[in-house]
Amino acid sequence: MEDFQKVDEDERRKARRLQRLVDFALAVIRQGNLPLDEVHRVVEAVRQYAYREYPDKKETFELIYTPRFRRAVGERYGYQ
């Protein structure tokens, strides 16, 4: 039972870290202080982190987070 609790806690920790990274990246995008090419690098870094941590959830990442990133970039930089 203890092993299952450890796995659950590890998964929650990974999920919280990914959410914090996404939130941070979105905040950086919305500030608009970076050139657009740097914004794309930030988004790609978050994507690669998610792919490493959740290799079987790439499609889920693209369905949930890619539209959020596109919307934030479009709102701040005027295009997607």
N, C-alpha and C positions, 0 to 999 in steps of 0.2 A: 504494500500500500504506500509506503514511504517513497518508493521509486516513482510511482505514478504522480505523487504530489510534486516531486522534484521536476519531473518532465513538464507538468502543468505550469509550474512556476517559471521554468525556463522559457516556455512558449509565451507566457504572458509578458515576460521581460523582453523577449524579442519583439513582440507585437507593440509594446509601449515604445521601444526604441525606434522602430520603424515609423510609428505615428509621430513621435517627436521630430524625427528627421524630415518627414513630409511637412509638418507644421512649420518648421524652421525654414525650409526651402520656399514654402508659399509666402511666408513673411518677407523673406529676402526679395522675392519676385515683386511683391506688392509695394515694397519700398521704392523700387525702381532705380536704385543707385548703381546697379551693375549694367554693363553693356549686354546686349541681347545674347551674344555668343557665350558670354560667361553664364548667363541664366540657363542656357541650354546645357552647359557643362554641369551645373548644379543639379538640374533635373536628371541628367544622365547618371550622375554619381548616386543619387537616391535610387534610381531604377536598378543600377548594378548591385547596390547593397541589397535591395529587396530580392533580386534574382538569386544572389548568393545565399541569403538566409532562407528563402522559400523557393527553391528551384522548381517545384511542382505547381507553383501559384503565379506563374508569369502572366497568364491570361487574366487572372483576377486582379493583379496589379494594374494591368492595362485598362481593364474595365472600370476600376474604381478611381485610380489616381491620375491617369493620363488626362481624362477630361478636366479634372480639377486644375492640373498644371496648365493646360491649354487655355482654360477660362481665365486664370490669373494672368498669364502672359498677354492674352488678348486685351484684357481690361487695362493693364498697365502700359503695354507697349503698342497697343492699337491694332495688332494683328496677331495671328497665331502661326 
